[in-house]
Amino acid sequence: MSNVKPTVIALIEQIAKDDKKTLPPLTDDLVLLESGLDSLAIAILVARLEESLGIDPFTDSDDISYPVTLGDFIQFYERAACSHEVDSGRAR
Amino acid sequence: MKSILAALADAPAAAPRVLWGAPASVAVDDLAQRTSLGGRRRELAGRSVLVATRDQLPAAVALLELDGLARRIVVCPPDIAAEHMPAVVAKAGVDAIVSDRDATEPGEWGLSVRVTSHLALSPADVVDVDLCETEWVLLTSGTTGAPKLIVHTLASLTAPIAVGPSLGSDVVWATFYDIRRYGGLQIFLRGMLGRRSIVLAGIDESPGDYLARLGARGVTHISGTPSHWRRALMSPSARAISPRYVRLSGEIADQALLATLRSFYPGASVGHAYASTEAGVGFEVNDGLEGFPAGLVGAPGAVEIKIEDRSLRIRSPRTARCYLGEDVALRDEEGFVDTGDIVERRGDRYYFLGRRTGVINVGGQKVYPEEVEAVIARHPAVRMACVRSRRSPITGSLVVADVVVDGEPTPAHKSDILRICHEQLAPHKVPATIRFVSALDVGAAGKLVRQHA
């Protein structure tokens, strides 16, 4: 799904702005917890992504491997978004 | 009960015990002869002493030195708002302070006895006064945001409980908690009395740096909240540690996290404990499953557990004694502490559902909805707000708000409300999401209807 990455990036930038934090460049290999976002910020990001994308892969998946880098995190959501589409397609 | 230093002097450890901070460290056995308090132990004897340091290590050392010496130790957590301190000082009758800042700095509430802690220890002064049983006062957040003061003793903080399945030898402890909160303090004290070294996080030390240091020091036993552990698993340094015992407490430990930790650290026993500042450590669950066995309820023993009105109640030598400066009983007439945690029995196990009072537990830190609602209501367009909990896979819960505004809600309303919240509340109390609704339920008593567990 193509809108995952820009949505994630925009939400991260908004959360950093609210916290008055300056972020390093948001590259795929950036380690989330070293980006200046703490676990509270990541929790808020996950909640807002559920609002805008309608998915929460942490809660929906049985097998959690916690994403370490921003690239992992986006992939985690992209995969969940794909299977979500497949599931809802089947439901129709 | 003997003071900690007296207990340590009676039974020296085979190997030196060290409190590892970042970057400093202190050899615990040195405190028999030497002091961090600049030769001023005698001045602090019999007083109500506030320990308010920026760094954990000077607080840890001061706590060891003050037990049995001070009449009362008031343990100040790192993030307490300065506006609440005058009330804490008054309620606890504080008449001396130990800090790691320069004593000439302002903001120390006009206390005449001010001692600056130095981790480069100096020879200890001889104290010839009668040593006393010290009251330990811990702070937790209250409904209005002002802290509640909770009285423990060394005995209640350390009453026997087998921590972990089997400790073995060469144990080194670490805790993701700050030792100035109950969860961290009881690990710190048990570690000290058990003659173990402990690795403490430094000020602003990142989770990755702390984990790397735990790995380098060969830490074997680590405690933290489920949120602390999820954060650890998101760090590239999660592989730097190879714990033998992983302990969770302070929040509901869910099955997914327990399973993830077991597969991530195959060499570790993963256990979770029920504990709160008021109720103390209730019990430990080491069978790898969430919730707790129904057999614990009503079982005879030092710790008694009952469920009444759906909430978990605990009577044990580990419960706190009372609140300070408040006319509220901490225990009921039979000595049980009502934890306010709602449980439900399914089969032969009880599972935690949440808090009765609506308190939201964000990564182990309590949030009272009323406090956040009062701040949201400062926006002129807000008619009503209802703050509630939302599940989070990262911090257990998050704060979210349903808000009624005059007229049509706009994006500016949302950003203005969030700005007010960011200005006036600690970050974990700021709503993660705000939803505009046309009305909120008000019950017959004129109170907001809250959806609790």
Interface residues (C-beta under 8 A of the other chain):
Chain A: D18 D19 V31 L32 L33 E34 D38 S39 L40 I42 A43 I44 V46 A47 R48 E51 D56 F58 T59 D62 I64 S65 Y66 P67 V68
Chain B: S206 P207 G208 S227 R230 R231 L233 M234 S235 P236 A238 A256 L257 T260 V362 G363 R390 R391 S392 P393 I394 T395 L398 V400 L418 H422 P427 H428 V430 A432 T433
